[in-house]
Amino acid sequence: MKTAIILSTLLSLTFATQNADIVKINKNISSVTTQDSGQKIEIKRVQDVNNRLNDDFIKTSRACPPFCIQPTKVDPNIDTIAELEVFNFMQNQITQHKGILLDARLKSWFELETIPSAINIPYPTLLNSSKKKITKIFQLLGMKIDKSGNWNFDNAKELTIFDNGVWCEQATYLIKALIKNNYPTSKIHYYRAGLQGWKLLGLTTVVHKEIRKD
């Protein structure tokens, strides 16, 4: 009887080991949960240690300009962050409805593939736009207009902004447009590695519009 129990326990442990994540986010975290389009999404790394990228993000070289390596700091007062800080942002600011993960790329890029929980404000939206249009966008981001008609950013959302990666200018353009229109730099974070960096780590992505090949 004892032998049967021991064998059963060993089999259970073996099964658990086989099904445990072997590729974690870090040694303490296997996954992070967020919301995307009203659905719960678990962000994990691909568990196949032989996995390779097989899309455009395997490219190492693109013509510069326009695809030039971006500076680490878009602005001295804006934090440049990496993946663990993005996860922290998801679990805190986004969960508490105090922050937005913002994909600065063109809509076609966003629909094809993006980071879970991201919303899309394509960078041209703020470039050379009227004050009326910018006011409307900022209000969607939590900015208020006080009795004197001044913009009040006290309750504006914190933004973590990304694009395709270190060779992509789209996030840089959007961040500079936000600063130009007085969005507080203390409420802006730059995820410089972007989607390419995200995918290089085998992290979960979402597709909002599949491209069908007829």
C-alpha positions in Angstrom: 0.0 0.0 0.0 2.8 2.4 1.0 4.7 1.5 -2.2 1.6 2.4 -4.3 1.2 5.7 -2.6 4.9 6.6 -3.1 4.7 5.6 -6.8 1.5 7.7 -7.2 3.2 10.7 -5.5 6.3 10.4 -7.8 4.1 10.2 -10.9 2.2 13.3 -9.8 5.5 15.2 -9.2 6.8 14.1 -12.5 3.6 15.2 -14.3 3.8 18.6 -12.4 7.4 19.1 -13.4 6.7 18.3 -17.0 3.9 20.8 -17.1 5.7 23.5 -15.2 6.9 26.6 -17.0 10.5 26.1 -18.0 10.7 29.6 -19.5 9.6 32.1 -16.9 9.5 35.9 -17.0 11.9 35.9 -14.1 12.8 33.3 -11.5 9.7 34.3 -9.4 7.1 35.1 -12.1 5.8 32.7 -14.8 3.1 35.0 -16.2 1.3 38.3 -15.9 -2.5 38.7 -16.5 -4.0 41.7 -18.2 -7.2 42.7 -20.1 -7.4 43.2 -23.8 -10.7 44.2 -25.6 -12.6 43.0 -22.5 -10.9 39.6 -22.4 -8.5 38.3 -19.8 -5.1 37.6 -21.3 -2.3 35.7 -19.7 1.1 37.0 -20.9 3.8 34.3 -20.9 6.9 33.4 -22.7 6.9 30.7 -25.4 7.9 27.5 -23.6 9.7 26.0 -26.6 13.3 26.7 -26.0 14.0 26.1 -29.7 11.5 28.7 -30.8 12.6 31.2 -33.5 11.0 34.3 -34.9 9.8 33.8 -38.5 8.3 37.2 -39.4 9.6 40.7 -40.3 10.9 41.1 -36.8 13.9 38.9 -37.6 15.3 41.6 -39.8 18.5 43.2 -38.5 18.8 46.0 -41.0 16.4 48.5 -42.5 17.2 51.6 -44.5 18.0 54.7 -42.4 16.4 57.1 -42.8 13.7 56.5 -41.9 14.4 53.4 -39.8 17.2 54.9 -37.7 18.2 53.8 -34.2 16.4 55.9 -31.6 18.0 57.5 -28.6 17.6 55.9 -25.3 16.1 59.0 -23.9 13.6 60.9 -26.0 13.5 63.6 -23.3 15.6 63.9 -20.2 12.5 64.0 -18.0 10.9 60.9 -19.4 11.7 57.4 -18.1 12.8 54.8 -20.6 11.7 51.4 -19.3 12.0 47.7 -20.2 9.7 44.7 -19.9 9.6 44.2 -16.2 8.6 47.8 -15.8 5.9 47.3 -18.4 4.5 44.3 -16.5 4.5 46.4 -13.3 2.7 49.2 -15.2 0.1 46.6 -16.3 -0.5 45.2 -12.9 -0.7 48.6 -11.2 -1.5 51.7 -13.3 -3.6 49.8 -15.9 -5.4 47.6 -13.3 -6.3 50.7 -11.2 -7.4 52.6 -14.4 -4.6 55.1 -13.9 -2.5 54.3 -16.9 -2.7 53.3 -20.6 -0.3 51.2 -22.6 -0.2 53.1 -25.9 0.8 51.7 -29.3 2.0 54.7 -31.3 2.2 52.8 -34.6 -0.1 53.2 -37.6 -3.4 51.4 -37.3 -2.4 48.8 -39.9 0.5 47.7 -37.7 -1.6 47.8 -34.5 -4.3 45.6 -36.0 -1.8 43.0 -37.3 -0.1 42.4 -33.9 0.4 44.3 -30.7 1.1 43.9 -26.9 -1.9 42.8 -24.8 -3.9 45.7 -23.2 -2.5 48.3 -25.6 -4.7 50.9 -27.3 -3.8 52.6 -30.5 -3.2 56.3 -31.0 -1.2 56.5 -34.3 1.5 59.1 -34.1 0.2 61.2 -37.0 -3.0 61.9 -34.9 -1.2 64.5 -32.9 1.2 65.9 -35.5 0.0 69.3 -36.8 -3.5 68.7 -35.4 -5.8 71.5 -34.4 -6.0 72.4 -30.7 -9.7 71.3 -30.8 -8.7 67.8 -31.9 -5.8 67.6 -29.4 -8.1 68.8 -26.6 -10.5 66.0 -27.4 -7.7 63.3 -27.4 -6.3 64.6 -24.2 -9.7 64.6 -22.6 -10.0 60.9 -23.5 -6.7 60.5 -21.7 -8.1 62.0 -18.5 -7.2 65.7 -18.9 -9.8 68.2 -17.6 -10.6 71.7 -18.5 -11.0 74.0 -15.5 -13.3 77.0 -15.1 -10.8 79.3 -16.5 -10.5 77.2 -19.7 -7.0 75.9 -18.7 -6.0 72.3 -19.3 -5.6 70.4 -16.0 -3.5 67.2 -16.1 -3.8 66.3 -12.4 -5.9 63.2 -13.2 -4.6 62.5 -16.7 -3.5 58.9 -17.3 0.1 57.8 -17.1 1.2 56.6 -20.5 3.6 53.8 -21.5 4.3 54.3 -25.2 5.9 51.9 -27.7 6.3 51.2 -31.4 8.1 48.5 -33.4 11.4 48.8 -31.7 14.7 50.7 -31.3 14.8 51.3 -35.1 11.3 52.8 -35.2 10.5 56.6 -34.9 6.8 56.3 -34.4 6.9 56.4 -30.6 9.4 59.2 -30.6 7.2 61.3 -32.8 4.2 60.8 -30.6 6.1 61.5 -27.4 7.5 64.8 -28.8 4.0 65.8 -29.9 2.6 65.1 -26.4 5.4 67.2 -24.9 4.9 70.0 -27.4 1.2 70.2 -26.3 2.1 70.2 -22.6 1.3 66.7 -21.6 3.3 66.2 -18.3 6.6 64.4 -18.9 6.2 62.8 -15.4 3.2 60.9 -16.8 5.0 59.5 -19.9 7.2 56.3 -20.1 9.0 55.1 -23.2 9.2 51.3 -23.8 12.1 51.6 -26.3 12.5 47.9 -27.2 8.9 47.9 -28.6 7.2 45.0 -30.2 10.4 43.5 -31.6 12.0 43.4 -28.1 8.8 42.0 -26.8 8.7 39.2 -29.4 12.4 38.5 -29.0 11.6 37.4 -25.5 8.8 35.1 -26.7 6.1 37.1 -25.0 2.4 36.9 -25.7 1.0 39.2 -28.4 -2.6 39.7 -29.7 -4.0 40.1 -33.2 -7.0 42.5 -33.7 -7.4 41.9 -37.4 -6.2 38.9 -39.3 -4.8 39.3 -42.8 -6.4 36.6 -45.0 -4.5 35.2 -47.9 -7.0 34.2 -50.7 
